[in-house]
Amino acid sequence: MSRDVAIGKHLALLRERAGIRQHELAKRLGWSTAMMSRIESGERALSSEELDTIAGAIGGEEVRHFIERLPRQWSVIEEPSFDEPDSDLIWEAEQAAQSLRSLASKPDIKPFFERRLARYEEELRSSALNLLDRRYRIALAGSIAAGKSTASCRAEGLEVPNPKGMPTPVLEAGRGGVTLCEVHVRRGPGYGILIEPCTDEEVRQYVSDFARGLFDPSADERGAEVGDNPQGVSREIDRALRNMAKLPRQHFPRQADGSRQASIDHARVLAEKTGDVRAFTVEVLDLMQLHKRDRRDMWHRGDEEKDPLVWLQNAFRQVNNGLNPEFSLPKRIEIIVPNAPLGDDAYIVTLIDTQGIDDVAGRADLEQHFDDAHTIVVLCTKFDEAPSVHIRNLLERARAAGVRTLEKQTAVLVLPRPDEAIQMTESGVPVETVQDGYDLKADQIRLKLPWLKLDDRSLLFFNSAEDNPEQLRGFLRRRIDDLRESHRVRLKEIVAGANALVDDFEREQAEEALRQASRPLVVWLQNNAALAGPPASHVQDSLLDATDTAHPATIRASVAREGNWPRLSYGHHLSHGARTMATQMLEPKLHGFREIASNVMQRDELAAGHHLVLQAVRAMEEGFDGLIRKVQLVGQSVYSDDLEGDADFWQGCVREWKRGAGYRDRVNRRNAGWFQTDLGKDADTRVVDLISEEWSRTVGAVTELMPAN
């Protein structure tokens, strides 16, 4: 969009906000309506005098501020949109960046000043872009049947009236194991559904898992170990595959005399007919007719008689259960609605209903959200379990992996059912009100998660059956506001430091103050440049923990895919293990550096050097964050370079299934044993070597910001 078009569109918006029609404004100005239309469409550029004339005719503080902004010249940061609420702060960052560039162009500038100038400019640019990005994601994570789907539908009004009781959610909900995949809700041009399908190979793998479960003579024995999921595919996948292949379990009603015909499992009938896993798999894939399932979206037409939410509910049910013959098995479903999620046009929000956690909490699809600066992770838990073991595991894994933003980017959502809170007791005495029950449970949650520092802005009790949905919407909006405010505070700190650096440049006494302030930091950096011995953990620890607790069927499905399965990904767990090693080695260093910096910041006589200290801390934190994410890649490479391609290892794991009980322990022993082989022995060494190399680079980058002492 050209600047003239943007100016015209914003003038039209300001006119509408003032309650003035286009022809009325044209009349006030003595211009034709056609001319006013060309101005607002951007076809006709305006002189500064004409802009002042229009502003005077519309009136108001908002218009005056808009006109004042137009002469600003942007050269470092891209000019923000005219409706940007933080435009003045972004302009301050731009002015500071321009001053830095001007200073950097002077001759004979000292090297450490030059490095600080360059770093400040990059900090200003990246922090401003972070604030300018108004795209936010709300990721709801928690146990199966915690109530995530129902709560998200309540928050968004995605419900269909039910004459028999409370409204039914558009997203299928039940006792868990209903939603097939991750579901995103976002704004679009109307009501619609988009899917990202599984590849044909992924569908084939699921069918193969399904087939092995039917043909495995010991499936019932394994079923005792894995609950209601003996076949190696989840309930929702099992249901979708059967529907896609038209192989349902057929149940018959009771007759008048009370008798009932035995149910027919058409998949087992076909299995008995084919008599072989491979033949059955081929037959099922043929019945699915994947080549015809190439549709990716569907939209509600405005002329349809069916209410759009009723249509959306039915369309989602069809896609989610494999009942629509035009759609393949979804890997992700996007629900498109015409209104802004959370009812707030200030942000572009995507609501993410993640797949429930059944056994392994350490999944890449969940843990990736903790590293996204624009995602709020809402940890959902049942009231009686709060905080559930699954969300505690997620949080502990995030802490172990060095995530520094948990307080800012997480929230706990407790989803009580009616009457649960009033049944709470304290010292054997029943509570008197629902709120008393909530308060008592909140105290218990805070005791189990003391480091999360939960308050009313990060902890909410929401009864989906009875509470006003605005409570949940307001809670989520406040979490976004808090996160955005943290981005705003950081930019203000950088702007202040950059301006202070420019002001101090010509003052010799300022340089001496910088030397004094930096001296404790320099000493610490010199003393901590080398790392101590290796950490207590190993790159494979996360993987071994996961396979020690996972359902045997989950392990079997992962092994069949050579470890490349989202519900139990060998590569992801090795990445997490490597990152945990880095955190163990470096987090104490980061805390130590912050402690030294805090001591300097408390000394008033070193106030002139405080902005240097803050910049050094930011550089250290940035180095830490970048380091642990880079180390993740080494863990992934251990899998992709060596483990994934070790055919003998995977075949050995596959054979363990047929040996009966104890399958999980046998596979885990093989997992542990692989890291004692020639291929696996150097995994820890590769990780530690990279940690040492990157730490040295981080220490060097921070040291370069210091003046010569």
C-alpha positions in Angstrom: 0.0 0.0 0.0 1.4 3.4 -1.0 1.7 6.2 1.6 -0.9 8.3 -0.2 -3.4 5.4 -0.1 -2.6 4.8 3.6 -3.2 8.5 4.4 -6.4 8.6 2.5 -7.8 5.4 4.2 -6.8 6.7 7.6 -8.5 10.1 7.0 -11.7 8.2 6.0 -11.4 6.2 9.2 -11.0 9.4 11.3 -13.9 11.0 9.5 -16.1 8.0 10.3 -15.0 7.9 14.0 -16.1 11.6 14.2 -19.5 10.6 12.8 -19.2 12.7 9.6 -20.3 11.4 6.3 -18.1 11.9 3.2 -20.5 14.3 1.5 -20.9 16.4 4.7 -17.1 16.8 5.0 -16.8 17.8 1.3 -19.5 20.4 1.9 -17.7 21.9 4.9 -14.5 22.1 2.9 -16.2 23.5 -0.2 -14.9 20.6 -2.2 -16.8 18.1 -4.5 -17.7 14.7 -3.1 -15.9 13.2 -6.1 -12.7 15.0 -5.0 -13.1 13.8 -1.4 -13.6 10.2 -2.6 -10.4 10.4 -4.7 -8.5 11.7 -1.6 -9.8 9.0 0.7 -8.9 6.3 -1.9 -5.4 7.7 -2.3 -5.8 8.6 -5.9 -5.1 12.3 -5.1 -2.1 13.3 -3.0 -2.6 16.1 -0.4 -0.4 19.1 0.3 0.4 20.0 3.9 -2.1 22.9 3.7 -4.9 20.7 2.5 -4.2 18.2 5.3 -4.4 21.0 7.9 -7.7 22.1 6.3 -9.2 18.6 6.5 -8.0 18.1 10.0 -9.6 21.4 11.1 -12.9 20.3 9.5 -12.9 16.9 11.2 -11.5 18.2 14.5 -10.4 16.3 17.6 -7.1 15.3 19.3 -6.8 12.1 17.3 -6.8 14.0 14.0 -4.3 16.6 15.3 -1.9 13.8 16.4 -2.2 12.2 13.0 -1.3 15.4 11.1 1.7 15.9 13.5 3.0 12.4 12.7 3.0 12.8 8.9 6.3 14.8 8.6 8.3 12.2 10.5 11.2 10.8 8.4 11.9 7.1 9.0 15.3 5.7 7.9 16.1 2.9 10.4 12.8 1.4 11.5 10.0 0.9 9.0 7.2 3.5 9.4 4.4 2.0 11.5 0.8 1.9 10.3 -1.2 5.1 11.2 -3.4 3.1 13.6 -0.3 1.9 15.6 -1.1 2.7 19.3 2.6 2.8 20.2 3.7 5.0 17.3 5.2 7.7 19.5 7.4 5.2 21.3 8.5 3.7 18.0 9.3 7.2 16.8 11.5 7.7 19.9 13.3 4.5 19.0 13.7 5.8 15.4 15.1 9.1 16.6 17.5 7.4 19.0 18.7 5.1 16.1 19.2 8.1 13.9 21.3 9.7 16.6 23.4 6.6 16.9 24.1 6.5 13.2 25.1 10.1 13.2 27.5 9.6 16.1 28.9 6.4 14.4 29.9 8.5 11.4 32.2 10.7 13.4 36.0 10.2 12.9 38.2 8.6 15.6 35.4 7.0 17.5 36.7 4.5 20.1 36.2 0.9 19.2 34.1 -0.1 22.3 31.8 2.9 21.6 31.5 1.8 18.0 30.5 -1.7 19.1 28.0 -0.3 21.6 26.5 2.0 19.0 26.0 -0.9 16.5 24.5 -3.1 19.2 22.1 -0.4 20.3 20.9 0.2 16.7 20.2 -3.5 16.3 18.5 -3.7 19.7 16.3 -0.7 18.8 15.3 -2.2 15.5 14.5 -5.7 16.7 12.7 -4.5 19.8 10.6 -2.1 17.8 9.7 -4.7 15.3 8.7 -7.0 18.2 6.4 -4.3 19.6 5.0 -3.5 16.1 4.0 -7.2 15.6 0.4 -7.4 16.8 -0.1 -11.0 15.9 -0.6 -13.1 19.1 -1.3 -16.7 19.8 -3.2 -18.2 22.7 -2.2 -21.9 23.0 -4.4 -24.0 25.3 -2.6 -27.0 26.6 -3.5 -29.7 29.1 -4.6 -33.2 29.8 -7.1 -35.1 27.7 -10.7 -34.2 28.9 -9.5 -31.2 30.8 -12.2 -29.1 29.0 -10.0 -27.0 26.6 -12.3 -27.3 23.6 -15.4 -26.4 25.5 -13.7 -23.4 27.2 -12.3 -22.1 23.9 -15.7 -22.4 22.2 -17.3 -20.6 25.2 -14.8 -17.8 24.9 -15.4 -17.3 21.2 -19.2 -17.9 21.1 -18.7 -20.9 18.9 -21.7 -22.6 20.3 -25.1 -23.9 19.0 -28.2 -23.5 21.2 -29.4 -26.8 22.8 -33.0 -26.9 24.0 -32.1 -29.7 26.4 -29.4 -27.8 28.3 -26.3 -25.7 27.9 -25.2 -24.8 24.3 -23.1 -27.4 22.5 -19.6 -26.3 21.3 -18.8 -26.1 17.6 -15.7 -28.2 18.3 -16.6 -31.6 19.3 -16.2 -32.2 23.0 -16.6 -35.1 25.3 -14.6 -37.1 27.8 -11.4 -36.6 25.8 -10.0 -38.3 22.7 -12.4 -36.4 20.4 -10.4 -33.8 18.5 -8.3 -35.4 15.8 -5.5 -32.8 15.7 -4.5 -29.3 16.7 -7.2 -26.8 15.9 -6.6 -23.1 15.2 -9.3 -20.4 15.4 -8.6 -17.2 13.6 -10.3 -14.3 11.8 -11.1 -14.5 8.1 -13.5 -13.3 5.4 -16.4 -15.5 6.7 -17.1 -18.9 8.3 -14.9 -21.7 6.9 -12.6 -24.6 7.6 -9.1 -25.1 6.2 -7.0 -28.2 6.8 -3.4 -29.2 6.5 -3.6 -32.9 5.6 -1.4 -35.7 6.5 0.8 -36.9 3.7 -0.2 -40.2 2.0 2.8 -41.8 3.7 1.6 -40.6 7.1 -1.9 -42.0 6.5 -0.3 -45.3 5.4 1.7 -45.4 8.7 -1.5 -44.9 10.7 -3.3 -47.6 8.8 -0.3 -49.9 9.4 -0.5 -49.2 13.1 -4.2 -49.9 13.0 -3.6 -53.1 11.1 -0.9 -54.4 13.4 -3.2 -53.9 16.4 -6.0 -56.0 14.8 -3.7 -58.8 13.8 -1.5 -58.9 16.9 -2.6 -61.9 19.0 -1.3 -60.3 22.2 -3.2 -57.0 21.6 -5.5 -57.7 24.5 -2.6 -58.2 26.9 -0.9 -55.0 25.7 -4.3 -53.3 26.1 -4.2 -53.9 29.8 -1.0 -51.8 29.8 -2.3 -49.0 27.6 -5.9 -48.5 28.8 -8.4 -48.2 26.0 -5.8 -47.8 23.2 -4.4 -51.3 22.5 -4.1 -50.9 18.8 -1.4 -48.3 18.7 -3.6 -45.5 17.3 -5.5 -43.1 19.4 -9.3 -43.3 19.7 -9.8 -40.3 17.4 -7.5 -41.7 14.7 -9.1 -45.1 15.0 -12.5 -43.5 14.5 -11.4 -41.4 11.5 -9.6 -44.3 9.8 -12.7 -46.6 10.1 -15.0 -43.8 8.8 -12.7 -43.0 5.8 -12.6 -46.7 4.9 -16.3 -47.3 5.8 -15.3 -50.0 8.3 -17.3 -49.0 11.4 -18.2 -51.0 14.5 -21.8 -51.7 13.9 -24.1 -51.9 17.0 -27.7 -53.1 17.1 -30.5 -52.0 19.3 -32.2 -54.4 21.7 -35.3 -56.2 20.6 -38.6 -56.2 22.4 -37.7 -59.3 24.2 -34.5 -57.8 25.5 -32.2 -59.7 23.2 -29.6 -58.0 21.0 -27.7 -59.1 18.0 -23.9 -59.1 18.5 -22.0 -56.1 17.3 -20.1 -56.4 14.1 -16.6 -54.9 13.7 -16.3 -54.5 10.0 -12.6 -53.9 10.2 -12.0 -57.3 11.9 -14.3 -58.9 9.3 -12.0 -57.5 6.6 -8.9 -58.5 8.6 -10.1 -62.1 8.7 -10.9 -62.0 5.0 -7.5 -60.7 4.0 -5.6 -62.7 6.6 -2.5 -60.6 6.4 -1.3 -57.3 7.8 0.0 -56.0 4.5 -2.9 -57.2 2.4 -5.3 -55.6 5.0 -3.3 -52.3 4.9 -3.5 -52.2 1.1 -7.2 -53.0 1.1 -8.0 -50.2 3.7 -6.0 -47.7 1.7 -7.8 -48.6 -1.4 -11.2 -48.2 0.4 -10.1 -44.7 1.5 -9.5 -43.6 -2.1 -6.9 -41.0 -1.0 -6.4 -39.8 -4.6 -9.9 -38.3 -4.4 -9.4 -36.7 -1.0 -7.7 -33.5 -2.3 -10.0 -30.8 -0.9 -8.4 -28.4 1.6 -11.2 -25.9 2.5 -14.9 -25.3 2.6 -16.8 -22.1 3.3 -20.3 -21.2 4.4 -22.3 -19.5 1.7 -24.3 -16.5 2.8 -27.4 -17.8 0.9 -27.4 -21.1 2.8 -30.4 -21.7 5.0 -28.4 -23.3 7.7 -27.2 -21.0 10.5 -23.4 -20.5 10.0 -22.5 -22.0 13.5 -24.7 -25.0 12.9 -23.0 -25.4 9.5 -19.6 -25.0 11.1 -20.4 -27.5 13.8 -21.5 -30.1 11.2 -18.6 -29.4 8.8 -16.0 -29.7 11.6 -17.6 -33.0 12.8 -17.4 -34.4 9.3 -13.8 -33.4 8.8 -12.7 -34.3 12.3 -14.2 -37.8 12.0 -13.1 -38.7 8.5 -16.7 -38.6 7.3 -16.2 -36.1 4.4 -15.0 -38.1 1.4 -13.3 -35.1 -0.1 -10.9 -34.5 2.8 -8.0 -36.6 3.8 -6.9 -37.2 7.4 -6.1 -33.7 8.9 -2.8 -32.8 10.5 -4.2 -29.4 11.5 -7.6 -27.8 11.2 -8.2 -24.1 11.0 -11.6 -22.7 12.0 -12.2 -19.3 10.2 -14.6 -16.9 11.8 -15.6 -13.3 10.6 -15.1 -11.7 14.0 -11.9 -11.0 15.9 -11.1 -13.7 18.4 -11.4 -12.4 22.0 -13.6 -9.6 20.6 -10.6 -7.3 20.3 -9.6 -5.7 17.0 -6.4 -4.3 18.5 -4.6 -7.6 18.0 -4.6 -10.3 15.4 -5.2 -13.3 17.6 -5.1 -17.0 16.8 -6.6 -19.4 19.4 -4.9 -22.8 19.4 -6.6 -25.8 20.9 -3.7 -28.3 21.2 -4.1 -32.0 21.3 -4.6 -33.3 24.8 -1.7 -34.9 26.7 -2.3 -38.5 27.4 1.1 -40.0 28.4 4.1 -38.1 27.0 4.0 -34.3 27.9 7.3 -33.6 26.1 6.0 -32.9 22.6 7.4 -30.5 20.1 4.0 -29.2 19.2 3.5 -28.1 22.8 7.0 -27.0 23.8 7.7 -24.9 20.8 5.1 -22.3 22.1 7.3 -21.5 25.1 10.0 -20.0 22.8 7.6 -17.8 20.8 7.7 -14.2 22.1 4.1 -13.6 20.9 2.4 -16.7 22.4 0.6 -17.1 25.7 0.6 -20.7 26.8 -2.6 -21.3 28.8 -2.2 -24.4 30.9 -5.6 -26.0 31.4 -6.4 -28.3 34.3 -9.4 -30.0 35.9 -10.3 -28.5 39.3 -9.7 -31.7 41.3 -6.3 -32.2 39.7 -5.1 -28.6 39.7 -2.3 -28.3 38.9 -2.4 -31.5 37.0 0.7 -33.6 36.7 0.9 -33.0 33.0 1.1 -29.2 33.2 3.6 -29.5 36.1 5.7 -31.7 33.8 5.4 -29.2 31.0 6.5 -26.3 33.2 9.4 -28.3 34.8 10.6 -29.2 31.3 10.5 -25.6 30.2 12.4 -24.5 33.3 15.0 -27.2 32.8 15.4 -26.1 29.1 16.2 -22.5 30.2 12.9 -20.8 29.2 13.2 -17.4 30.9 9.8 -15.9 30.1 7.4 -18.4 31.9 6.0 -15.7 34.2 5.2 -13.4 31.3 4.0 -16.0 28.8 2.0 -18.6 30.7 -1.3 -18.6 32.5 -3.1 -21.3 34.5 -6.8 -21.9 33.6 -8.6 -24.1 36.1 -11.8 -25.6 34.6 -14.1 -26.6 37.5 -17.4 -28.5 37.0 -20.5 -27.3 38.9 -20.4 -27.9 42.6 -16.7 -28.9 42.7 -15.6 -25.7 44.4 -18.3 -25.8 47.1 -17.2 -29.3 48.1 -13.7 -28.1 49.2 -12.8 -28.4 52.8 -10.2 -26.7 54.9 -9.0 -28.6 58.0 -12.1 -30.7 57.7 -14.5 -27.7 57.6 -16.5 -27.2 54.3 -16.1 -23.8 52.6 -19.1 -21.5 52.6 -19.0 -20.1 49.1 -17.7 -21.1 45.6 -15.2 -18.2 45.8 -13.9 -19.6 49.1 -13.4 -22.9 47.3 -11.5 -21.2 44.5 -9.3 -19.3 46.9 -8.4 -22.4 48.8 -7.6 -24.3 45.6 -5.6 -21.2 44.3 -3.4 -21.4 47.5 -2.7 -25.1 46.8 -1.7 -24.3 43.2 0.6 -21.6 44.3 2.3 -23.9 46.8 3.0 -26.4 44.1 4.2 -23.7 41.6 5.8 -21.1 43.8 8.3 -19.9 41.2 5.5 -19.0 38.7 4.3 -16.2 41.0 0.7 -16.7 40.0 -1.8 -13.8 40.7 -5.2 -12.9 39.5 -3.8 -11.8 36.1 -2.3 -15.2 35.5 -4.6 -17.6 37.3 -8.4 -18.0 36.5 -11.1 -20.4 37.6 -13.7 -20.7 34.8 -16.8 -22.9 35.0 -17.8 -23.3 31.4 -21.3 -24.4 32.3 -22.2 -21.3 34.4 -19.7 -18.4 34.1 -19.9 -15.5 31.8 -17.6 -16.1 28.8 -16.4 -12.5 29.1 -14.5 -13.5 32.2 -12.4 -15.8 30.1 -12.1 -13.4 27.2 -11.0 -10.6 29.5 -8.5 -12.8 31.2 -6.8 -13.8 27.9 -6.8 -10.2 26.7 -5.1 -9.0 29.9 -2.4 -11.7 29.4 -1.8 -10.3 26.0 -1.8 -6.7 27.3 0.8 -7.8 30.0 3.0 -9.4 27.4 2.8 -6.4 25.2 3.6 -4.2 28.1 6.8 -6.2 28.8 7.8 -5.6 25.1 7.1 -1.9 25.6 9.1 -1.7 28.8 12.1 -3.3 27.1 12.0 -0.9 24.2 11.9 2.1 26.6 14.9 0.8 28.4 16.9 0.4 25.2 15.8 3.9 24.0 16.9 5.4 27.3 20.3 3.6 27.2 20.9 4.7 23.6 20.1 8.3 24.3 22.4 8.2 27.4 25.2 6.8 25.3 24.9 9.7 22.8 24.8 12.2 25.6 27.9 10.7 27.3 30.0 10.6 24.2 31.6 14.0 24.5 32.1 13.8 28.3 35.4 12.5 29.4 34.2 12.1 33.0 31.4 9.9 31.7 34.0 7.5 30.2 35.7 7.2 33.6 32.3 6.4 35.2 31.8 3.7 32.6 35.2 2.2 33.5 34.3 2.1 37.1 30.9 0.6 36.5 32.3 -2.0 34.1 35.2 -3.1 36.2 33.3 -5.7 38.3 31.7 -7.0 35.2 35.0 -7.3 33.4 36.5 -9.2 36.4 33.6 -11.6 36.4 33.8 -12.2 32.7 37.5 -13.0 33.0 36.9 -15.4 35.8 34.0 -17.2 34.1 35.2 -17.4 30.5 36.0 -21.1 31.0 33.3 -23.6 31.9 33.6 -26.2 34.7 33.2 -29.9 34.1 30.3 -31.4 32.1 26.7 -31.3 33.5 25.2 -34.1 35.4 22.6 -34.9 32.7 23.1 -36.5 29.3 21.7 -35.8 25.9 19.6 -39.0 26.0 18.0 -38.4 29.5 14.8 -36.8 28.2 14.3 -39.6 25.7 14.8 -42.3 28.3 12.4 -40.6 30.7 9.8 -40.4 28.0 10.1 -44.0 26.9 10.1 -45.1 30.5 6.6 -43.7 31.1 5.0 -43.8 27.6 2.3 -46.3 26.6 3.8 -49.3 25.0 1.6 -48.7 22.0 3.0 -45.2 21.8 6.5 -46.5 21.8 5.7 -49.1 19.2 4.2 -46.5 16.9 7.3 -44.3 17.3 9.7 -47.2 16.7 7.7 -48.2 13.5 8.5 -44.6 12.2 12.1 -44.8 13.2 11.5 -42.4 16.0 9.9 -39.7 13.9 6.5 -39.4 15.4 5.1 -36.2 17.0 3.7 -38.0 20.1 7.0 -39.5 20.9 9.8 -37.9 18.8 13.3 -39.2 19.4 14.7 -36.1 17.7 12.7 -33.7 19.9 13.7 -35.5 23.1 17.4 -35.5 22.2 17.1 -31.7 21.3 15.5 -31.1 24.8 18.2 -33.2 26.4 21.0 -31.2 24.8 19.2 -27.9 25.7 18.9 -29.1 29.3 22.6 -29.8 29.4 23.3 -26.3 28.2 21.0 -24.8 30.8 22.6 -26.7 33.6 26.0 -25.5 32.6 25.1 -21.9 31.9 22.1 -20.8 33.9 24.2 -20.4 37.1 26.6 -18.3 35.0 23.7 -16.1 33.9 22.4 -15.7 37.4 25.9 -14.9 38.6 26.4 -12.1 36.0 23.0 -10.7 36.9 24.0 -10.6 40.6 27.1 -8.6 39.8 25.2 -6.3 37.6 22.5 -5.8 40.3 25.2 -4.8 42.8 26.6 -2.2 40.4 23.1 -0.8 39.7 22.6 -0.2 43.5 25.6 2.1 43.7 24.4 5.7 43.1 27.9 6.9 42.4 28.0 4.7 39.3 24.7 5.9 37.9 26.4 7.2 34.7 27.4 3.6 33.9 24.1 2.0 34.7 22.9 2.0 31.0 26.1 0.1 30.1 25.4 -2.5 32.8 21.8 -2.9 31.5 23.1 -3.3 27.9 25.6 -5.9 29.0 22.9 -7.9 30.8 20.7 -7.8 27.7 23.6 -9.0 25.6 24.3 -11.8 28.1 20.6 -12.9 28.1 20.4 -12.8 24.3 23.6 -14.8 24.1 22.2 -17.4 26.5 18.9 -17.7 24.6 20.6 -18.0 21.3 23.1 -20.6 22.7 20.5 -23.0 24.1 18.5 -22.9 20.9 21.6 -23.6 18.9 22.5 -26.5 21.1 19.0 -27.9 20.4 20.1 -28.4 16.8 23.0 -30.5 17.9 20.6 -32.8 19.8 18.4 -33.1 16.7 21.5 -33.8 14.5 22.5 -36.7 16.8 19.1 -38.3 15.8 19.1 -37.3 12.1 22.8 -38.0 11.4 23.2 -41.3 13.2 20.3 -42.7 15.1 17.6 -42.3 12.5 19.7 -44.2 9.9 20.7 -47.1 12.2 18.5 -49.7 10.6 19.8 -52.5 12.9 18.7 -50.6 16.0 15.2 -49.9 14.8 14.7 -53.5 13.6 15.8 -54.7 17.0 13.3 -52.5 18.7 10.5 -53.7 16.3 11.3 -57.3 17.2 10.9 -56.6 20.9 7.1 -56.3 20.5 6.6 -60.0 19.8 8.4 -61.0 23.0 5.4 -60.3 25.2 5.3 -58.4 28.5 8.1 -56.0 29.4 8.2 -54.4 25.9 8.7 -50.9 27.2 11.6 -51.8 29.4 13.3 -53.8 26.7 13.1 -50.9 24.2 14.3 -48.5 26.8 17.4 -50.7 27.4 18.0 -50.6 23.7 17.7 -46.8 23.7 20.2 -46.5 26.6 22.5 -49.1 25.0 22.7 -47.2 21.7 24.4 -44.3 23.5 27.1 -46.7 24.6 27.9 -47.7 21.0 30.5 -46.0 18.8 27.8 -43.9 17.1 26.2 -42.7 20.4 29.2 -42.3 22.7 30.2 -38.9 21.4 26.7 -37.3 21.7 27.5 -35.6 25.0 30.9 -34.6 23.7 29.4 -32.9 20.7 26.9 -31.0 22.9 29.5 -29.9 25.4 32.0 -28.8 22.8 29.3 -26.6 21.2 28.3 -25.1 24.6 31.9 -24.2 25.4 32.4 -22.7 21.9 29.2 -20.6 22.1 29.8 -19.5 25.7 33.2 -18.2 24.7 31.6 -16.3 21.9 29.0 -14.8 24.2 31.5 -13.8 26.8 33.6 -12.2 24.1 30.6 -10.2 22.7 29.8 -8.9 26.2 33.4 -8.0 26.9 33.7 -6.0 23.7 31.1 -3.6 25.1 33.3 -2.7 28.0 35.8 0.3 27.9 39.4 -0.5 28.3 40.4 -0.5 32.0 
